[in-house]
Amino acid sequence: MTKAAVFRAEGIGKSYPGVRANDDVSFSVGSGRIHALLGENGAGKSTLVKMIYGLVRPDDGRMLLNGQPHDPSDPRAARAAGVAMVFQHFSLFDALTVAENIALGMENPPPRRELAERIRKVSHDFGLPLNPARRVVTLSAGERQRVEIIRCLLQDPRLLIMDEPTSVLTPQEADLLFATLRKLADQGTAILYISHKLDEIRTHCDSATILRHGKVVDSCNPRDHSARELAAMMVGGEMRVIDRSGRNAGDVLLRLSNLSLPAPTAEGTALKNIALTLHAGEILGIGGVAGNGQEELLAALSGELRSAPGTVVLEGDDLGGAGPETRRKAGLLAAPEDRLGHAAVPDFSLTENTLLTAGPRKGLVRNGLIDNAAARRFAQDVIREFDVRTPGPHTAARALSGGNLQKFVIGREVMQAPRVLVVNQPTWGVDAGAAAAVRQSLLDLARSGAGVIVISQDLDELIELSDRFCALNEGRLSDPRPTEGLTLDEIGLMLGGAHGMEVAQI
C-alpha cells in the first residue's frame, strides 16, 4: 500500500552561472518512508535539499508539503513548516556549548536546565551521547555530527533531511541511528536520506531517486539492486575496479618513537608513547572511534603540534620540533579531516587554496611574492586530474559540493609528490565513483614509492587499502598487524582495547 506523500517536488529547476544544478526534478517522499537521494558529487543533491530547507529558491517548478505549497523564504520558515535538516558541513559555532548551539536552532528554546536534560535524554536514547555543557571547539567531527542530529530530532519534524549523517559515525553508532530512524518512520515521519554508502542505502532505505547531472535518471527500491548496480545507475556506466598490484614495501621512510603530547584542549586526547614505522610503497591503516586521538596524531605528524626532537624522523631527518612548512618541504604532507575550514578556507578560491600547502613544493611563492599564474595552473591540474566538478579555479571552496572539495583537497596533496602523505577520512562524503578514484590515487602514490598513512573510521576502506592495520584507543596505538586475513571482529577488539596491547616497536 502506497503511503501518502509528505513531500512532493514537481519539475524543480535551478541554475547558476555556467551550470544547471537541477533540471525538471520530480519525486515524492511518503509518510513513514526512508527515501534515498543518490547521485555523484555535483549531481544536484545538495542544491535540491537546500531548496526544500529554504536556503535556495527554485527557478522553476513547485514543492508541496503535506499537500500544501512549500516555498520557504528561509530555514526558519522551513522549520516552522515541519522540515528539519542534518547538514553534511556542520553549521555550529565553535565558541558556544552544545546546548547553546542547539538553542540557536529553536524558535522558542526551553530554559537552559530543561534543554540540557532533553539533550541528555534524546542523545542517550539514540545512542549518541552528548554533554550539553561542552564547547563545540573541543568536539571531534563525529561528536559535532551528533550535535547536528540531536538538534534536528528535538524539533519533532514531519520531513527530516539527512545529508551524509553517518560519514563520521562508527558502525555501532550508525546502527543505533538507523534503529531510531526506523522508529521515527514508523511514527509517520518522512525521511529524505543522502548517503554515498550504498550498502547502507540498500539495508535501510525503502525507495530511491537517482540524479545525474541535475536530472532524475531513475527510481527504484534499493533492496532490489546490488551496490554495484546502484553505483552504475549513478555514474551511467560500470564502476572502476581498484588496482592494488605493483607495490612492494621498501626502506623505512618515517619513524615515530615515543611520541607523547598533552591534550591540546581540555576535551582533547593526549598522545601516549606512539611508535610506528612506515615503509616506502606501504599504506598503513589506522582505525579508531571518533575522539581517540586521530586529529591529534595528524596534527603531530603535520607539525601543527610540535613534539620533542627525535620523535618524528623522515628519511633520517629529525622533524620532531619542526613546523608545517619545514615538514612540507621535506616531503611530509597531510590532509586533515575537516576539509572546509581546516583543509580549505571557505571564501578563498581554489587557486588561493592551493597556496595553503603547495607553495613550498610547487614554487607558487617566489622571493616572497605569489606567482598567481603558477597557482592557477596547479589548481587547474588538480581539477582536471581528480575530476573536480566546478566552473573553474576561480570558484570559492564553499561553492563546491562536499565530495568535490574532498577530491580537490586530496588531489592538491597527492600532486605535490610527497614522500609521506597522512590523510584523515579521505573519502568522507564522497560518492562511490569518486571514492574509488581517491583510493586509487593513494594506491598509485604508494606504487610510486611514497608511504601513506590512512586514518579512517570506515573499516571497509581500511581493509581495502592498507597493508598493515593498527588502532588508536585513548591516544595509544596498538601493534600493527597485516591487514590480509584480519577479521572485523578482530578489528573491533583492537579498536576497543588498543590500550591493553604493547605499543608497536617494529
C-alpha positions in Angstrom: 0.0 0.0 0.0 1.4 3.4 -1.0 1.7 5.8 1.8 0.5 9.4 1.4 3.2 11.8 0.2 4.5 14.2 2.9 6.7 15.9 0.4 6.5 16.2 -3.4 8.7 18.0 -5.9 7.3 18.8 -9.3 9.5 20.0 -12.2 12.1 21.7 -9.9 14.8 23.6 -11.7 17.7 25.8 -10.5 20.5 27.4 -12.5 23.8 29.1 -11.5 26.2 30.9 -13.8 27.6 28.3 -16.1 25.8 25.3 -14.6 22.2 23.8 -14.4 22.2 22.4 -10.9 18.7 20.9 -11.1 16.6 20.3 -14.2 13.0 19.3 -14.1 13.3 17.2 -10.9 10.2 15.4 -9.7 9.9 12.9 -6.9 8.0 12.3 -3.6 8.6 11.1 -0.1 5.8 9.2 1.6 4.8 9.2 5.2 6.8 6.7 7.2 9.3 6.1 4.4 13.1 6.5 4.3 13.8 7.7 0.8 17.3 7.8 -0.6 18.6 10.6 -2.9 21.5 9.2 -4.8 23.9 10.7 -7.3 27.6 11.5 -7.9 29.2 14.5 -6.2 27.8 17.5 -8.2 24.7 15.7 -9.3 22.5 18.3 -7.7 21.5 16.6 -4.4 22.7 19.4 -2.1 21.1 22.2 -4.2 17.8 20.3 -4.1 17.7 19.8 -0.4 18.8 23.4 0.1 15.6 24.5 -1.8 13.5 22.2 0.4 15.1 23.8 3.5 14.7 27.4 2.4 18.4 28.2 1.8 17.9 28.5 -2.0 14.9 29.5 -4.1 14.0 27.3 -7.1 13.8 29.0 -10.6 11.2 26.5 -11.9 8.5 24.1 -10.6 6.9 23.8 -7.3 7.1 21.9 -4.0 4.3 20.5 -1.8 4.5 19.7 1.9 1.5 17.8 3.4 -0.4 18.7 0.2 0.2 22.5 0.7 2.5 24.7 -1.4 6.0 24.7 0.1 8.1 27.8 -0.8 10.1 28.7 2.4 11.8 32.0 2.2 14.5 30.9 4.7 15.3 28.0 7.0 13.2 29.4 9.8 10.1 29.2 7.6 11.1 25.6 6.6 11.4 24.6 10.3 8.1 26.2 11.1 6.5 24.1 8.3 8.0 20.9 9.8 11.2 20.5 7.9 14.5 19.7 9.7 17.9 19.1 8.2 21.2 17.5 9.2 23.9 19.2 7.2 27.0 17.5 5.7 29.1 20.5 6.6 28.5 21.4 10.2 26.7 24.7 11.0 27.9 25.1 14.5 29.6 27.9 16.5 32.9 26.7 18.0 32.8 29.2 20.9 29.4 28.1 22.1 28.4 25.0 24.1 26.4 22.1 22.7 23.2 23.3 24.4 23.7 26.9 23.2 24.2 25.7 19.6 21.0 23.6 19.8 19.1 26.5 21.3 20.0 28.7 18.3 18.1 26.3 16.1 14.9 26.5 18.1 12.3 29.2 17.8 11.4 29.1 21.5 14.0 27.2 23.4 13.1 26.0 26.9 15.1 27.1 30.0 18.7 26.1 29.9 18.4 23.3 32.5 15.4 21.8 30.9 17.0 21.9 27.4 20.2 20.2 28.9 18.1 17.4 30.3 16.3 16.9 26.9 19.6 16.8 25.1 20.9 14.2 27.5 17.8 12.1 27.2 17.4 12.2 23.5 21.1 11.7 22.8 21.2 8.8 25.2 18.1 7.2 23.6 19.7 7.5 20.2 23.0 6.0 21.4 24.8 9.2 20.5 25.7 10.6 24.0 26.4 14.3 24.3 27.5 16.6 27.2 25.3 19.7 26.8 28.0 21.8 28.6 30.9 21.0 26.3 32.1 23.7 23.9 31.9 22.7 20.3 35.5 23.7 19.7 36.5 20.7 21.8 34.4 18.2 19.9 35.7 15.7 17.2 34.0 15.7 13.8 31.9 12.6 14.9 30.7 14.4 18.0 29.8 17.5 16.1 27.7 15.3 13.8 25.9 14.1 16.9 25.0 17.7 17.8 23.5 18.3 14.3 21.4 15.1 14.5 20.1 15.7 18.0 19.3 19.4 17.2 17.0 18.2 14.4 15.4 15.4 16.3 14.4 17.8 19.1 12.2 19.7 16.5 9.9 16.7 16.0 9.9 17.2 12.2 7.4 15.9 9.6 10.2 15.8 7.0 13.7 15.0 8.1 16.5 15.6 5.6 19.8 13.9 6.4 22.9 14.7 4.3 25.6 12.1 4.9 24.7 11.7 8.6 26.9 8.6 9.2 30.0 9.8 7.5 31.9 10.2 10.8 29.9 7.8 12.9 31.2 4.4 13.9 29.3 1.3 12.6 27.8 0.8 16.1 26.6 4.5 16.2 25.2 4.2 12.7 23.3 1.1 13.6 21.7 2.8 16.6 20.9 5.8 14.5 19.1 3.7 11.9 17.1 1.9 14.6 15.9 5.3 15.7 15.2 6.5 12.2 13.1 3.4 11.7 11.1 4.2 14.9 10.6 7.8 13.6 9.4 6.4 10.2 7.0 4.1 12.0 5.6 7.1 13.7 4.9 8.8 10.3 8.0 10.9 9.8 9.2 11.1 6.2 12.9 10.9 5.9 14.9 12.1 2.9 18.3 10.4 3.1 21.5 11.3 1.2 24.5 8.9 1.5 27.3 7.6 -0.6 27.4 4.4 1.5 25.4 2.2 -0.9 25.2 -0.9 1.3 23.7 1.4 4.0 21.1 2.6 1.4 20.3 -1.0 0.4 19.8 -2.1 4.0 17.8 0.8 5.4 16.0 2.8 2.7 12.6 1.9 1.3 12.9 3.8 -2.1 15.5 5.8 -4.0 15.6 8.6 -6.6 18.8 8.8 -8.7 20.2 12.1 -10.0 22.8 12.6 -12.7 23.9 16.0 -13.9 20.9 17.6 -12.2 18.2 15.3 -13.7 16.3 12.4 -12.4 17.5 9.4 -14.3 16.0 6.5 -12.4 14.0 5.5 -9.3 14.0 2.1 -7.6 13.7 0.0 -4.5 17.4 -0.1 -3.5 16.9 -3.6 -1.9 16.3 -5.0 -5.3 19.8 -4.0 -6.6 23.4 -4.6 -5.6 25.6 -1.8 -4.5 27.5 -2.1 -7.8 24.2 -1.8 -9.8 23.2 1.3 -7.8 26.6 2.9 -8.5 26.3 2.1 -12.2 22.9 3.9 -12.2 24.6 7.0 -10.6 27.5 7.2 -13.0 25.8 5.9 -16.1 28.3 3.1 -16.6 30.4 0.4 -15.0 32.4 1.2 -11.8 36.2 1.2 -11.9 38.0 -1.7 -10.2 40.7 -0.8 -7.7 44.1 -1.9 -8.8 46.3 -2.9 -5.8 49.1 -4.5 -7.9 52.7 -3.5 -8.4 53.5 -2.4 -4.8 56.4 -3.7 -2.7 57.5 -2.4 0.7 60.9 -0.8 0.6 63.1 1.0 3.1 61.8 2.8 6.2 60.6 6.3 5.3 59.1 7.5 8.5 59.7 6.5 12.1 57.8 7.7 15.2 59.4 7.0 18.5 58.0 7.7 22.0 55.7 10.4 20.6 53.8 11.8 23.6 51.9 15.0 23.7 49.4 16.5 26.2 45.9 17.1 25.1 45.7 20.3 23.1 42.4 21.3 24.7 40.6 20.3 27.9 38.4 17.9 26.0 41.2 16.7 23.6 43.1 13.4 23.7 46.7 13.1 24.8 49.0 11.0 22.7 50.8 8.4 24.7 54.1 6.8 23.5 53.2 6.5 19.9 55.7 4.4 17.9 55.5 3.1 14.4 57.4 2.7 11.2 56.2 3.4 7.6 58.0 1.9 4.6 58.3 3.1 1.0 55.4 1.7 -1.0 53.3 0.9 2.0 49.8 2.0 3.1 49.4 1.9 6.9 45.8 2.0 8.1 44.8 3.5 11.4 41.3 3.0 12.8 39.6 4.3 15.8 36.3 5.6 17.3 36.0 9.4 16.9 37.7 11.3 19.7 40.5 8.8 20.5 43.4 10.9 19.2 43.0 10.8 15.4 43.1 14.6 15.0 45.9 15.0 17.5 48.0 12.3 15.7 47.6 14.0 12.3 48.5 17.4 13.9 51.6 15.9 15.4 52.6 14.5 12.0 51.8 17.7 10.1 53.7 19.9 12.5 50.7 21.8 13.8 51.5 20.2 17.2 55.3 20.0 17.7 56.9 17.2 19.6 60.3 16.6 21.2 63.4 16.1 19.0 63.8 12.5 17.8 60.1 11.6 17.9 59.4 12.2 14.2 62.2 11.2 11.7 61.7 11.3 8.0 64.4 9.5 5.9 67.0 10.3 8.6 65.9 13.9 9.1 64.7 14.8 12.6 61.5 16.8 12.2 60.3 16.5 15.8 60.5 20.2 16.6 59.8 21.4 13.0 56.7 23.3 11.9 54.3 22.5 9.0 56.2 24.4 6.3 59.5 22.7 7.1 57.8 19.3 7.0 56.1 20.0 3.7 59.5 21.0 2.2 60.9 17.7 3.4 58.0 15.8 1.9 55.8 15.1 4.9 52.3 16.2 3.8 48.9 15.9 5.5 45.2 16.2 4.6 43.0 16.8 7.7 39.5 15.5 8.4 37.8 18.9 8.4 38.0 19.9 4.7 36.0 23.2 4.9 37.7 25.4 7.5 40.9 23.4 8.1 42.0 21.9 4.8 40.4 24.8 2.8 39.4 28.3 3.5 35.7 28.6 2.6 35.8 32.0 0.9 39.1 31.5 -0.9 39.1 30.5 -4.5 40.5 27.1 -5.4 43.6 28.9 -6.8 44.1 30.6 -3.5 43.6 27.4 -1.6 46.5 25.8 -3.4 48.7 28.2 -1.6 47.8 26.9 1.8 50.0 23.8 1.4 51.6 23.7 -2.1 53.6 26.9 -2.1 56.9 25.3 -0.9 56.9 22.2 -3.1 55.3 23.7 -6.3 57.2 27.0 -6.4 54.0 29.0 -6.1 55.7 31.7 -3.9 59.0 33.2 -5.2 61.0 35.7 -3.2 58.0 36.4 -1.0 55.7 37.1 -3.9 52.8 34.8 -5.0 53.0 33.5 -8.6 49.3 33.7 -9.4 49.7 32.1 -12.8 51.5 29.1 -11.4 49.0 28.7 -8.6 46.1 28.9 -11.2 47.8 26.3 -13.4 48.3 24.0 -10.4 44.7 24.4 -9.4 43.6 23.6 -13.0 45.8 20.5 -13.0 44.2 19.2 -9.7 40.7 19.9 -11.1 41.5 18.0 -14.3 43.3 15.0 -12.8 40.9 14.5 -10.0 37.7 15.3 -11.9 36.6 18.1 -9.6 33.2 19.3 -10.8 33.5 23.1 -10.7 33.2 26.0 -13.1 36.9 26.7 -12.7 39.8 27.5 -10.4 38.3 30.9 -9.6 35.4 29.2 -7.7 35.3 29.6 -3.9 35.8 26.5 -1.9 32.5 26.8 -0.2 30.7 26.7 -3.5 31.8 23.1 -4.2 29.8 20.0 -3.1 31.5 18.2 -0.2 32.7 15.4 -2.3 34.2 17.6 -5.0 36.0 19.7 -2.3 37.4 16.5 -0.8 38.7 15.4 -4.3 40.4 18.8 -4.6 42.0 18.6 -1.1 43.3 15.1 -1.7 44.4 15.9 -5.2 46.3 19.1 -4.0 48.4 16.9 -1.7 48.9 13.9 -4.0 50.0 16.1 -6.9 52.8 17.5 -4.8 54.5 14.1 -4.9 55.0 13.7 -1.2 57.4 11.2 0.3 54.8 10.6 3.1 51.2 11.5 2.9 48.9 11.3 6.0 45.2 11.6 5.3 42.3 11.5 7.8 38.9 10.3 6.5 40.0 10.5 2.8 36.6 9.6 1.3 34.2 11.2 3.8 31.1 12.3 2.0 32.5 11.2 -1.4 30.3 9.2 -3.8 31.2 5.6 -4.8 32.9 6.5 -8.1 34.9 9.4 -6.6 35.8 7.3 -3.5 37.2 4.7 -5.9 39.2 7.4 -7.7 40.6 8.8 -4.4 41.5 5.4 -3.1 43.2 4.5 -6.4 45.2 7.8 -6.2 46.5 6.7 -2.8 47.4 3.3 -4.1 49.2 4.9 -7.1 51.1 7.2 -4.8 52.3 4.2 -2.8 53.2 2.4 -6.0 55.4 5.3 -6.9 57.4 4.7 -3.7 55.8 7.1 -1.3 54.5 6.0 2.1 50.8 6.6 3.0 49.1 6.7 6.4 45.3 6.5 6.2 43.3 7.4 9.3 39.7 6.4 8.9 36.5 5.3 10.7 35.5 3.4 7.5 36.7 -0.2 8.3 35.9 -1.4 4.8 38.1 1.4 3.4 41.0 0.5 5.7 40.7 -3.2 4.8 40.6 -2.4 1.1 43.6 0.0 1.1 46.0 -0.9 3.9 48.9 -3.4 4.0 49.0 -3.2 7.8 46.4 -2.0 10.3 46.6 -0.6 13.8 44.1 1.0 16.1 44.0 4.2 18.2 42.4 4.0 21.6 42.6 6.7 24.2 45.7 8.1 22.5 47.6 4.8 22.4 48.5 3.0 19.2 48.2 -0.8 19.0 50.7 -3.1 17.4 50.2 -3.0 13.6 49.1 -6.3 12.1 48.9 -7.4 8.4 45.5 -6.5 7.1 45.2 -9.6 4.9 43.2 -12.2 6.9 42.2 -9.7 9.6 38.5 -10.1 10.5 36.1 -7.4 11.5 35.7 -9.0 14.9 39.5 -8.8 15.5 39.5 -5.2 14.3 36.7 -4.4 16.7 38.7 -5.8 19.6 41.7 -3.7 18.6 39.5 -0.6 18.4 38.2 -1.1 21.9 41.3 -2.5 23.6 44.4 -0.9 22.0 45.4 0.5 25.4 45.9 -3.1 26.6 48.4 -4.0 23.8 52.0 -3.4 23.5 53.0 -0.3 21.6 54.3 -1.0 18.1 58.1 -1.1 18.0 58.8 -2.6 14.6 
